[in-house]
Amino acid sequence: MTEAVDGIQIEEALQIIDSGLGDFIKRDLLTSSEVADLLLDLRSVLTFVPVEPAQPASSN
């Protein structure tokens, strides 16, 4: 990963982890798709890089 992860992304990732673990702790078994979904959610939050609007070209 070339971009730095900011504090907001880390907070969002921690919220996802806390929510997922809270749901999973009540159960004995997890499906692989549930674990994959949690990991994909984390990956999408941690790799999100906002796209800045393109600067209009100057007409010099």
CHARMM internal coordinates of N, CA and C (Angstrom, degrees):
IC EDIT
DIST 1 N 1 CA 1.4388
DIST 1 CA 1 C 1.5233
ANGL 1 N 1 CA 1 C 107.47
DIST 1 C 2 N 1.3089
ANGL 1 CA 1 C 2 N 116.36
DIHE 1 N 1 CA 1 C 2 N 127.19
DIST 2 N 2 CA 1.4536
ANGL 1 C 2 N 2 CA 120.08
DIHE 1 CA 1 C 2 N 2 CA -175.47
DIST 2 CA 2 C 1.5278
ANGL 2 N 2 CA 2 C 112.56
DIHE 1 C 2 N 2 CA 2 C -95.40
DIST 2 C 3 N 1.3021
ANGL 2 CA 2 C 3 N 118.42
DIHE 2 N 2 CA 2 C 3 N -24.73
DIST 3 N 3 CA 1.4614
ANGL 2 C 3 N 3 CA 121.59
DIHE 2 CA 2 C 3 N 3 CA -179.25
DIST 3 CA 3 C 1.5196
ANGL 3 N 3 CA 3 C 110.21
DIHE 2 C 3 N 3 CA 3 C -89.64
DIST 3 C 4 N 1.3163
ANGL 3 CA 3 C 4 N 116.76
DIHE 3 N 3 CA 3 C 4 N 145.61
DIST 4 N 4 CA 1.4620
ANGL 3 C 4 N 4 CA 121.69
DIHE 3 CA 3 C 4 N 4 CA 177.44
DIST 4 CA 4 C 1.5235
ANGL 4 N 4 CA 4 C 109.42
DIHE 3 C 4 N 4 CA 4 C -75.74
DIST 4 C 5 N 1.3163
ANGL 4 CA 4 C 5 N 116.01
DIHE 4 N 4 CA 4 C 5 N 144.40
DIST 5 N 5 CA 1.4556
ANGL 4 C 5 N 5 CA 121.89
DIHE 4 CA 4 C 5 N 5 CA 177.51
DIST 5 CA 5 C 1.5193
ANGL 5 N 5 CA 5 C 107.29
DIHE 4 C 5 N 5 CA 5 C -89.20
DIST 5 C 6 N 1.3425
ANGL 5 CA 5 C 6 N 116.80
DIHE 5 N 5 CA 5 C 6 N 128.66
DIST 6 N 6 CA 1.4584
ANGL 5 C 6 N 6 CA 118.61
DIHE 5 CA 5 C 6 N 6 CA -178.66
DIST 6 CA 6 C 1.5216
ANGL 6 N 6 CA 6 C 111.33
DIHE 5 C 6 N 6 CA 6 C -91.46
DIST 6 C 7 N 1.3240
ANGL 6 CA 6 C 7 N 115.91
DIHE 6 N 6 CA 6 C 7 N 171.90
DIST 7 N 7 CA 1.4591
ANGL 6 C 7 N 7 CA 121.98
DIHE 6 CA 6 C 7 N 7 CA -176.36
DIST 7 CA 7 C 1.5123
ANGL 7 N 7 CA 7 C 113.46
DIHE 6 C 7 N 7 CA 7 C -60.64
DIST 7 C 8 N 1.3266
ANGL 7 CA 7 C 8 N 116.89
DIHE 7 N 7 CA 7 C 8 N -35.68
DIST 8 N 8 CA 1.4645
ANGL 7 C 8 N 8 CA 120.29
DIHE 7 CA 7 C 8 N 8 CA -179.89
DIST 8 CA 8 C 1.5187
ANGL 8 N 8 CA 8 C 110.37
DIHE 7 C 8 N 8 CA 8 C -65.13
DIST 8 C 9 N 1.3295
ANGL 8 CA 8 C 9 N 116.89
DIHE 8 N 8 CA 8 C 9 N -41.68
DIST 9 N 9 CA 1.4619
ANGL 8 C 9 N 9 CA 120.55
DIHE 8 CA 8 C 9 N 9 CA 178.96
DIST 9 CA 9 C 1.5310
ANGL 9 N 9 CA 9 C 110.47
DIHE 8 C 9 N 9 CA 9 C -64.12
DIST 9 C 10 N 1.3148
ANGL 9 CA 9 C 10 N 116.97
DIHE 9 N 9 CA 9 C 10 N -39.83
DIST 10 N 10 CA 1.4606
ANGL 9 C 10 N 10 CA 120.10
DIHE 9 CA 9 C 10 N 10 CA 179.23
DIST 10 CA 10 C 1.5219
ANGL 10 N 10 CA 10 C 110.37
DIHE 9 C 10 N 10 CA 10 C -65.69
DIST 10 C 11 N 1.3309
ANGL 10 CA 10 C 11 N 117.41
DIHE 10 N 10 CA 10 C 11 N -41.66
DIST 11 N 11 CA 1.4620
ANGL 10 C 11 N 11 CA 120.76
DIHE 10 CA 10 C 11 N 11 CA 177.59
DIST 11 CA 11 C 1.5241
ANGL 11 N 11 CA 11 C 111.27
DIHE 10 C 11 N 11 CA 11 C -61.70
DIST 11 C 12 N 1.3313
ANGL 11 CA 11 C 12 N 116.76
DIHE 11 N 11 CA 11 C 12 N -43.08
DIST 12 N 12 CA 1.4655
ANGL 11 C 12 N 12 CA 120.50
DIHE 11 CA 11 C 12 N 12 CA 178.14
DIST 12 CA 12 C 1.5232
ANGL 12 N 12 CA 12 C 110.65
DIHE 11 C 12 N 12 CA 12 C -62.92
DIST 12 C 13 N 1.3293
ANGL 12 CA 12 C 13 N 117.29
DIHE 12 N 12 CA 12 C 13 N -42.20
DIST 13 N 13 CA 1.4576
ANGL 12 C 13 N 13 CA 121.28
DIHE 12 CA 12 C 13 N 13 CA 179.26
DIST 13 CA 13 C 1.5265
ANGL 13 N 13 CA 13 C 110.35
DIHE 12 C 13 N 13 CA 13 C -63.00
DIST 13 C 14 N 1.3166
ANGL 13 CA 13 C 14 N 117.19
DIHE 13 N 13 CA 13 C 14 N -42.35
DIST 14 N 14 CA 1.4660
ANGL 13 C 14 N 14 CA 120.44
DIHE 13 CA 13 C 14 N 14 CA 179.07
DIST 14 CA 14 C 1.5253
ANGL 14 N 14 CA 14 C 111.27
DIHE 13 C 14 N 14 CA 14 C -64.88
DIST 14 C 15 N 1.3228
ANGL 14 CA 14 C 15 N 117.55
DIHE 14 N 14 CA 14 C 15 N -36.53
DIST 15 N 15 CA 1.4642
ANGL 14 C 15 N 15 CA 120.63
DIHE 14 CA 14 C 15 N 15 CA 176.51
DIST 15 CA 15 C 1.5259
ANGL 15 N 15 CA 15 C 110.77
DIHE 14 C 15 N 15 CA 15 C -64.47
DIST 15 C 16 N 1.3273
ANGL 15 CA 15 C 16 N 116.65
DIHE 15 N 15 CA 15 C 16 N -41.22
DIST 16 N 16 CA 1.4656
ANGL 15 C 16 N 16 CA 120.81
DIHE 15 CA 15 C 16 N 16 CA 178.43
DIST 16 CA 16 C 1.5326
ANGL 16 N 16 CA 16 C 110.08
DIHE 15 C 16 N 16 CA 16 C -63.93
DIST 16 C 17 N 1.3228
ANGL 16 CA 16 C 17 N 116.39
DIHE 16 N 16 CA 16 C 17 N -43.77
DIST 17 N 17 CA 1.4669
ANGL 16 C 17 N 17 CA 120.57
DIHE 16 CA 16 C 17 N 17 CA 179.16
DIST 17 CA 17 C 1.5263
ANGL 17 N 17 CA 17 C 110.09
DIHE 16 C 17 N 17 CA 17 C -62.07
DIST 17 C 18 N 1.3348
ANGL 17 CA 17 C 18 N 116.96
DIHE 17 N 17 CA 17 C 18 N -48.68
DIST 18 N 18 CA 1.4628
ANGL 17 C 18 N 18 CA 120.79
DIHE 17 CA 17 C 18 N 18 CA -179.07
DIST 18 CA 18 C 1.5238
ANGL 18 N 18 CA 18 C 111.66
DIHE 17 C 18 N 18 CA 18 C -59.86
DIST 18 C 19 N 1.3268
ANGL 18 CA 18 C 19 N 115.63
DIHE 18 N 18 CA 18 C 19 N -42.90
DIST 19 N 19 CA 1.4627
ANGL 18 C 19 N 19 CA 119.94
DIHE 18 CA 18 C 19 N 19 CA 179.37
DIST 19 CA 19 C 1.5277
ANGL 19 N 19 CA 19 C 111.13
DIHE 18 C 19 N 19 CA 19 C -64.96
DIST 19 C 20 N 1.3364
ANGL 19 CA 19 C 20 N 115.81
DIHE 19 N 19 CA 19 C 20 N -45.99
DIST 20 N 20 CA 1.4682
ANGL 19 C 20 N 20 CA 120.14
DIHE 19 CA 19 C 20 N 20 CA -179.75
DIST 20 CA 20 C 1.5140
ANGL 20 N 20 CA 20 C 111.89
DIHE 19 C 20 N 20 CA 20 C -63.72
DIST 20 C 21 N 1.3198
ANGL 20 CA 20 C 21 N 117.11
DIHE 20 N 20 CA 20 C 21 N -44.79
DIST 21 N 21 CA 1.4653
ANGL 20 C 21 N 21 CA 119.80
DIHE 20 CA 20 C 21 N 21 CA 179.51
DIST 21 CA 21 C 1.5176
ANGL 21 N 21 CA 21 C 111.52
DIHE 20 C 21 N 21 CA 21 C -65.82
DIST 21 C 22 N 1.3263
ANGL 21 CA 21 C 22 N 116.24
DIHE 21 N 21 CA 21 C 22 N -36.07
DIST 22 N 22 CA 1.4615
ANGL 21 C 22 N 22 CA 119.61
DIHE 21 CA 21 C 22 N 22 CA 176.84
DIST 22 CA 22 C 1.5203
ANGL 22 N 22 CA 22 C 112.19
DIHE 21 C 22 N 22 CA 22 C -61.28
DIST 22 C 23 N 1.3194
ANGL 22 CA 22 C 23 N 116.13
DIHE 22 N 22 CA 22 C 23 N -38.60
DIST 23 N 23 CA 1.4677
ANGL 22 C 23 N 23 CA 120.24
DIHE 22 CA 22 C 23 N 23 CA 177.45
DIST 23 CA 23 C 1.5223
ANGL 23 N 23 CA 23 C 111.25
DIHE 22 C 23 N 23 CA 23 C -73.08
DIST 23 C 24 N 1.3287
ANGL 23 CA 23 C 24 N 116.61
DIHE 23 N 23 CA 23 C 24 N -40.13
DIST 24 N 24 CA 1.4631
ANGL 23 C 24 N 24 CA 120.59
DIHE 23 CA 23 C 24 N 24 CA -174.34
DIST 24 CA 24 C 1.5222
ANGL 24 N 24 CA 24 C 113.34
DIHE 23 C 24 N 24 CA 24 C -74.97
DIST 24 C 25 N 1.3096
ANGL 24 CA 24 C 25 N 118.41
DIHE 24 N 24 CA 24 C 25 N -28.79
DIST 25 N 25 CA 1.4640
ANGL 24 C 25 N 25 CA 121.16
DIHE 24 CA 24 C 25 N 25 CA -173.21
DIST 25 CA 25 C 1.5261
ANGL 25 N 25 CA 25 C 111.58
DIHE 24 C 25 N 25 CA 25 C -66.53
DIST 25 C 26 N 1.3085
ANGL 25 CA 25 C 26 N 116.74
DIHE 25 N 25 CA 25 C 26 N -23.78
DIST 26 N 26 CA 1.4623
ANGL 25 C 26 N 26 CA 121.78
DIHE 25 CA 25 C 26 N 26 CA -178.50
DIST 26 CA 26 C 1.5302
ANGL 26 N 26 CA 26 C 112.15
DIHE 25 C 26 N 26 CA 26 C -79.02
DIST 26 C 27 N 1.3222
ANGL 26 CA 26 C 27 N 117.10
DIHE 26 N 26 CA 26 C 27 N -9.23
DIST 27 N 27 CA 1.4631
ANGL 26 C 27 N 27 CA 120.99
DIHE 26 CA 26 C 27 N 27 CA -172.11
DIST 27 CA 27 C 1.5168
ANGL 27 N 27 CA 27 C 111.14
DIHE 26 C 27 N 27 CA 27 C -118.42
DIST 27 C 28 N 1.3226
ANGL 27 CA 27 C 28 N 114.31
DIHE 27 N 27 CA 27 C 28 N 153.87
DIST 28 N 28 CA 1.4622
ANGL 27 C 28 N 28 CA 119.92
DIHE 27 CA 27 C 28 N 28 CA 178.25
DIST 28 CA 28 C 1.5262
ANGL 28 N 28 CA 28 C 112.08
DIHE 27 C 28 N 28 CA 28 C -86.29
DIST 28 C 29 N 1.3170
ANGL 28 CA 28 C 29 N 117.09
DIHE 28 N 28 CA 28 C 29 N -34.10
DIST 29 N 29 CA 1.4664
ANGL 28 C 29 N 29 CA 121.35
DIHE 28 CA 28 C 29 N 29 CA -176.45
DIST 29 CA 29 C 1.5085
ANGL 29 N 29 CA 29 C 110.93
DIHE 28 C 29 N 29 CA 29 C -124.41
DIST 29 C 30 N 1.3082
ANGL 29 CA 29 C 30 N 114.75
DIHE 29 N 29 CA 29 C 30 N 146.49
DIST 30 N 30 CA 1.4617
ANGL 29 C 30 N 30 CA 121.74
DIHE 29 CA 29 C 30 N 30 CA 175.11
DIST 30 CA 30 C 1.5166
ANGL 30 N 30 CA 30 C 108.41
DIHE 29 C 30 N 30 CA 30 C -124.59
DIST 30 C 31 N 1.3100
ANGL 30 CA 30 C 31 N 115.86
DIHE 30 N 30 CA 30 C 31 N 144.16
DIST 31 N 31 CA 1.4558
ANGL 30 C 31 N 31 CA 118.25
DIHE 30 CA 30 C 31 N 31 CA 174.60
DIST 31 CA 31 C 1.5217
ANGL 31 N 31 CA 31 C 108.86
DIHE 30 C 31 N 31 CA 31 C -83.16
DIST 31 C 32 N 1.2995
ANGL 31 CA 31 C 32 N 114.89
DIHE 31 N 31 CA 31 C 32 N 154.60
DIST 32 N 32 CA 1.4633
ANGL 31 C 32 N 32 CA 118.09
DIHE 31 CA 31 C 32 N 32 CA 178.96
DIST 32 CA 32 C 1.5261
ANGL 32 N 32 CA 32 C 111.00
DIHE 31 C 32 N 32 CA 32 C -64.42
DIST 32 C 33 N 1.3232
ANGL 32 CA 32 C 33 N 118.00
DIHE 32 N 32 CA 32 C 33 N -30.11
DIST 33 N 33 CA 1.4665
ANGL 32 C 33 N 33 CA 119.43
DIHE 32 CA 32 C 33 N 33 CA 179.24
DIST 33 CA 33 C 1.5293
ANGL 33 N 33 CA 33 C 111.31
DIHE 32 C 33 N 33 CA 33 C -69.01
DIST 33 C 34 N 1.3344
ANGL 33 CA 33 C 34 N 117.89
DIHE 33 N 33 CA 33 C 34 N -33.15
DIST 34 N 34 CA 1.4668
ANGL 33 C 34 N 34 CA 120.13
DIHE 33 CA 33 C 34 N 34 CA 176.85
DIST 34 CA 34 C 1.5290
ANGL 34 N 34 CA 34 C 111.04
DIHE 33 C 34 N 34 CA 34 C -65.99
DIST 34 C 35 N 1.3108
ANGL 34 CA 34 C 35 N 116.12
DIHE 34 N 34 CA 34 C 35 N -42.90
DIST 35 N 35 CA 1.4631
ANGL 34 C 35 N 35 CA 120.42
DIHE 34 CA 34 C 35 N 35 CA 178.39
DIST 35 CA 35 C 1.5255
ANGL 35 N 35 CA 35 C 109.75
DIHE 34 C 35 N 35 CA 35 C -66.68
DIST 35 C 36 N 1.3201
ANGL 35 CA 35 C 36 N 117.01
DIHE 35 N 35 CA 35 C 36 N -42.11
DIST 36 N 36 CA 1.4646
ANGL 35 C 36 N 36 CA 120.85
DIHE 35 CA 35 C 36 N 36 CA 178.82
DIST 36 CA 36 C 1.5312
ANGL 36 N 36 CA 36 C 110.64
DIHE 35 C 36 N 36 CA 36 C -62.24
DIST 36 C 37 N 1.3219
ANGL 36 CA 36 C 37 N 117.20
DIHE 36 N 36 CA 36 C 37 N -41.34
DIST 37 N 37 CA 1.4708
ANGL 36 C 37 N 37 CA 120.40
DIHE 36 CA 36 C 37 N 37 CA 178.38
DIST 37 CA 37 C 1.5245
ANGL 37 N 37 CA 37 C 111.18
DIHE 36 C 37 N 37 CA 37 C -61.33
DIST 37 C 38 N 1.3248
ANGL 37 CA 37 C 38 N 116.77
DIHE 37 N 37 CA 37 C 38 N -43.19
DIST 38 N 38 CA 1.4567
ANGL 37 C 38 N 38 CA 120.59
DIHE 37 CA 37 C 38 N 38 CA 179.01
DIST 38 CA 38 C 1.5307
ANGL 38 N 38 CA 38 C 110.66
DIHE 37 C 38 N 38 CA 38 C -62.52
DIST 38 C 39 N 1.3133
ANGL 38 CA 38 C 39 N 116.53
DIHE 38 N 38 CA 38 C 39 N -44.35
DIST 39 N 39 CA 1.4635
ANGL 38 C 39 N 39 CA 120.42
DIHE 38 CA 38 C 39 N 39 CA -179.91
DIST 39 CA 39 C 1.5293
ANGL 39 N 39 CA 39 C 111.52
DIHE 38 C 39 N 39 CA 39 C -66.39
DIST 39 C 40 N 1.3222
ANGL 39 CA 39 C 40 N 117.03
DIHE 39 N 39 CA 39 C 40 N -38.67
DIST 40 N 40 CA 1.4707
ANGL 39 C 40 N 40 CA 119.83
DIHE 39 CA 39 C 40 N 40 CA 177.62
DIST 40 CA 40 C 1.5236
ANGL 40 N 40 CA 40 C 111.49
DIHE 39 C 40 N 40 CA 40 C -66.20
DIST 40 C 41 N 1.3432
ANGL 40 CA 40 C 41 N 116.71
DIHE 40 N 40 CA 40 C 41 N -38.45
DIST 41 N 41 CA 1.4581
ANGL 40 C 41 N 41 CA 119.69
DIHE 40 CA 40 C 41 N 41 CA 176.27
DIST 41 CA 41 C 1.5261
ANGL 41 N 41 CA 41 C 110.68
DIHE 40 C 41 N 41 CA 41 C -61.32
DIST 41 C 42 N 1.3301
ANGL 41 CA 41 C 42 N 116.06
DIHE 41 N 41 CA 41 C 42 N -44.28
DIST 42 N 42 CA 1.4653
ANGL 41 C 42 N 42 CA 120.07
DIHE 41 CA 41 C 42 N 42 CA 178.50
DIST 42 CA 42 C 1.5148
ANGL 42 N 42 CA 42 C 111.30
DIHE 41 C 42 N 42 CA 42 C -62.47
DIST 42 C 43 N 1.3233
ANGL 42 CA 42 C 43 N 115.92
DIHE 42 N 42 CA 42 C 43 N -44.37
DIST 43 N 43 CA 1.4623
ANGL 42 C 43 N 43 CA 120.03
DIHE 42 CA 42 C 43 N 43 CA -179.09
DIST 43 CA 43 C 1.5211
ANGL 43 N 43 CA 43 C 111.04
DIHE 42 C 43 N 43 CA 43 C -61.94
DIST 43 C 44 N 1.3328
ANGL 43 CA 43 C 44 N 117.08
DIHE 43 N 43 CA 43 C 44 N -42.19
DIST 44 N 44 CA 1.4595
ANGL 43 C 44 N 44 CA 119.69
DIHE 43 CA 43 C 44 N 44 CA -178.58
DIST 44 CA 44 C 1.5183
ANGL 44 N 44 CA 44 C 111.61
DIHE 43 C 44 N 44 CA 44 C -65.38
DIST 44 C 45 N 1.3249
ANGL 44 CA 44 C 45 N 117.82
DIHE 44 N 44 CA 44 C 45 N -35.68
DIST 45 N 45 CA 1.4627
ANGL 44 C 45 N 45 CA 120.60
DIHE 44 CA 44 C 45 N 45 CA 178.68
DIST 45 CA 45 C 1.5196
ANGL 45 N 45 CA 45 C 110.45
DIHE 44 C 45 N 45 CA 45 C -71.49
DIST 45 C 46 N 1.3180
ANGL 45 CA 45 C 46 N 116.98
DIHE 45 N 45 CA 45 C 46 N -41.96
DIST 46 N 46 CA 1.4589
ANGL 45 C 46 N 46 CA 120.53
DIHE 45 CA 45 C 46 N 46 CA -174.75
DIST 46 CA 46 C 1.5243
ANGL 46 N 46 CA 46 C 113.33
DIHE 45 C 46 N 46 CA 46 C -77.23
DIST 46 C 47 N 1.3204
ANGL 46 CA 46 C 47 N 118.26
DIHE 46 N 46 CA 46 C 47 N -21.88
DIST 47 N 47 CA 1.4539
ANGL 46 C 47 N 47 CA 119.95
DIHE 46 CA 46 C 47 N 47 CA -178.91
DIST 47 CA 47 C 1.5219
ANGL 47 N 47 CA 47 C 113.22
DIHE 46 C 47 N 47 CA 47 C -104.08
DIST 47 C 48 N 1.3197
ANGL 47 CA 47 C 48 N 117.08
DIHE 47 N 47 CA 47 C 48 N 3.44
DIST 48 N 48 CA 1.4582
ANGL 47 C 48 N 48 CA 121.16
DIHE 47 CA 47 C 48 N 48 CA 179.51
DIST 48 CA 48 C 1.5157
ANGL 48 N 48 CA 48 C 109.53
DIHE 47 C 48 N 48 CA 48 C -66.49
DIST 48 C 49 N 1.3037
ANGL 48 CA 48 C 49 N 115.63
DIHE 48 N 48 CA 48 C 49 N 125.01
DIST 49 N 49 CA 1.4655
ANGL 48 C 49 N 49 CA 121.75
DIHE 48 CA 48 C 49 N 49 CA 175.72
DIST 49 CA 49 C 1.5131
ANGL 49 N 49 CA 49 C 106.68
DIHE 48 C 49 N 49 CA 49 C -123.65
DIST 49 C 50 N 1.3427
ANGL 49 CA 49 C 50 N 117.49
DIHE 49 N 49 CA 49 C 50 N 113.83
DIST 50 N 50 CA 1.4693
ANGL 49 C 50 N 50 CA 118.82
DIHE 49 CA 49 C 50 N 50 CA -179.27
DIST 50 CA 50 C 1.5208
ANGL 50 N 50 CA 50 C 111.21
DIHE 49 C 50 N 50 CA 50 C -61.88
DIST 50 C 51 N 1.3138
ANGL 50 CA 50 C 51 N 115.15
DIHE 50 N 50 CA 50 C 51 N 140.57
DIST 51 N 51 CA 1.4656
ANGL 50 C 51 N 51 CA 121.11
DIHE 50 CA 50 C 51 N 51 CA 179.35
DIST 51 CA 51 C 1.5160
ANGL 51 N 51 CA 51 C 107.67
DIHE 50 C 51 N 51 CA 51 C -94.97
DIST 51 C 52 N 1.3059
ANGL 51 CA 51 C 52 N 115.65
DIHE 51 N 51 CA 51 C 52 N 123.04
DIST 52 N 52 CA 1.4526
ANGL 51 C 52 N 52 CA 120.46
DIHE 51 CA 51 C 52 N 52 CA 178.43
DIST 52 CA 52 C 1.5278
ANGL 52 N 52 CA 52 C 109.23
DIHE 51 C 52 N 52 CA 52 C -83.10
DIST 52 C 53 N 1.3365
ANGL 52 CA 52 C 53 N 117.07
DIHE 52 N 52 CA 52 C 53 N 141.17
DIST 53 N 53 CA 1.4645
ANGL 52 C 53 N 53 CA 118.73
DIHE 52 CA 52 C 53 N 53 CA 178.64
DIST 53 CA 53 C 1.5222
ANGL 53 N 53 CA 53 C 110.70
DIHE 52 C 53 N 53 CA 53 C -62.50
DIST 53 C 54 N 1.2930
ANGL 53 CA 53 C 54 N 114.68
DIHE 53 N 53 CA 53 C 54 N 144.48
DIST 54 N 54 CA 1.4712
ANGL 53 C 54 N 54 CA 119.78
DIHE 53 CA 53 C 54 N 54 CA 179.83
DIST 54 CA 54 C 1.5204
ANGL 54 N 54 CA 54 C 109.96
DIHE 53 C 54 N 54 CA 54 C -66.03
DIST 54 C 55 N 1.3080
ANGL 54 CA 54 C 55 N 115.39
DIHE 54 N 54 CA 54 C 55 N 141.56
DIST 55 N 55 CA 1.4591
ANGL 54 C 55 N 55 CA 121.07
DIHE 54 CA 54 C 55 N 55 CA 177.07
DIST 55 CA 55 C 1.5314
ANGL 55 N 55 CA 55 C 108.69
DIHE 54 C 55 N 55 CA 55 C -77.61
DIST 55 C 56 N 1.3360
ANGL 55 CA 55 C 56 N 117.02
DIHE 55 N 55 CA 55 C 56 N 133.44
DIST 56 N 56 CA 1.4625
ANGL 55 C 56 N 56 CA 117.21
DIHE 55 CA 55 C 56 N 56 CA 178.11
DIST 56 CA 56 C 1.5193
ANGL 56 N 56 CA 56 C 110.59
DIHE 55 C 56 N 56 CA 56 C -65.11
DIST 56 C 57 N 1.2959
ANGL 56 CA 56 C 57 N 116.32
DIHE 56 N 56 CA 56 C 57 N 141.90
DIST 57 N 57 CA 1.4645
ANGL 56 C 57 N 57 CA 121.14
DIHE 56 CA 56 C 57 N 57 CA 179.78
DIST 57 CA 57 C 1.5253
ANGL 57 N 57 CA 57 C 108.97
DIHE 56 C 57 N 57 CA 57 C -69.90
DIST 57 C 58 N 1.3026
ANGL 57 CA 57 C 58 N 115.64
DIHE 57 N 57 CA 57 C 58 N 137.40
DIST 58 N 58 CA 1.4714
ANGL 57 C 58 N 58 CA 119.00
DIHE 57 CA 57 C 58 N 58 CA 178.51
DIST 58 CA 58 C 1.5304
ANGL 58 N 58 CA 58 C 109.10
DIHE 57 C 58 N 58 CA 58 C -78.02
DIST 58 C 59 N 1.3024
ANGL 58 CA 58 C 59 N 115.34
DIHE 58 N 58 CA 58 C 59 N 146.22
DIST 59 N 59 CA 1.4750
ANGL 58 C 59 N 59 CA 119.20
DIHE 58 CA 58 C 59 N 59 CA -179.27
DIST 59 CA 59 C 1.5084
ANGL 59 N 59 CA 59 C 109.52
DIHE 58 C 59 N 59 CA 59 C -104.12
DIST 59 C 60 N 1.2966
ANGL 59 CA 59 C 60 N 115.07
DIHE 59 N 59 CA 59 C 60 N 72.09
DIST 60 N 60 CA 1.4801
ANGL 59 C 60 N 60 CA 120.24
DIHE 59 CA 59 C 60 N 60 CA 179.07
DIST 60 CA 60 C 1.4861
ANGL 60 N 60 CA 60 C 110.55
DIHE 59 C 60 N 60 CA 60 C -87.55
END
COOR INIT
IC SEED 1 N 1 CA 1 C
IC BUILD
